[in-house]
């Protein structure tokens, strides 16, 4: 199942560490630094709800992360 995580980090000083940790996650297929209501959009491919929960818990534990909001892809249009 393809999911997205909208991640907010407390301060820009945590961005480099966050990006490095995302590179180490095998289920993360893309990670974008974005402008708007959150700082990063993480795209991941997980096989179950349990795997998604594990990924979310891991992301929440990264130094500087203050919020993680999952978004589920229902259908790919293009």
DAJOCOR-V842014 format. One record per helix or strand. SS is the DSSP state (~ for helix, > for strand). FROM is the first residue (numbers start at 0). TO is the last residue. If there is no record, write none. Layout:
# DAJOCOR-V842014
ss: [SS;SS]
from: [FROM;FROM]
to: [TO;TO]
This chain:
# DAJOCOR-V842014
ss: [>;~;>;>;~;>]
from: [1;11;27;39;48;64]
to: [8;22;32;44;59;71]
